[in-house]
Amino acid sequence: NAGVTQTPKFQVLKTGQSMTLQCAQDMNHEYMSWYRQDPGMGLRLIHYSVGAGITDQGEVPNGYNVSRSTTEDFPLRLLSAAPSQTSVYFCASSYSGALEAFFGQGTRLTVV
Amino acid sequence: KQEVTQIPAALSVPEGENLVLNCSFTDSAIYNLQWFRQDPGKGLTSLLLIQSSQREQTSGRLNASLDKSSGRSTLYIAASQPGDSATYLCAVSGDRGSTLGRLYFGRGTQLTVWP
């Protein structure tokens, strides 16, 4: 059972480039979300989804875009990368808001 | 807005000690509280989940308690080992409206257990 899979694990981008961080889960979870983790800031919610076709903004959504066309996948798009988006990104999923959340191994992104 | 605070920010103890990590939250409208472990450069591993209607959960040497009315949780680690060295994160899940299912994290307690 793969759980939550994130790709890539590491990425270096130039300012202004765009890219998509992939997240897939094989547990048939309805809830999926993206967080960024920065030193001294803890984990902050970027976007989340409560099911296919439904997404909503979290605490720090600017500069990011998401869509949820299937239950399994929840990609995060950086539209025009900025150095402030240098961070570690985590994808998480859970069967419902009341149950345990499972996290991927993270994507370490550096924007130069 | 939900605010989650973890005390202490760092803790260094000798092997074998029993220890307590603290977590507090400002809004008691929560679905559950989870304790996670994070090793350097790795993802988050769920340790314990306490539903809002529960008072405590146990797993091996770990015991987590929840006092929802006072907005507090503790993670008790018995007989600590060097392998317990990691950052421990507390997160609460909102239970209504725009907070439904969202996790709010504390900044973590960095634990070092030395032999």
Interface residues (C-beta under 8 A of the other chain):
Chain A: Y31 S33 Y35 G40 M41 G42 L43 R44 L45 Y48 V50 D56 G58 F90 A92 S94 S96 G97 A98 L99 E100 A101 F102 F103 G104 Q105 G106
Chain B: Y31 N32 Q34 F36 K42 G43 L44 T45 S46 L49 Q51 L89 A91 S93 G94 D95 S98 L100 G101 R102 L103 Y104 F105 G106 R107 G108
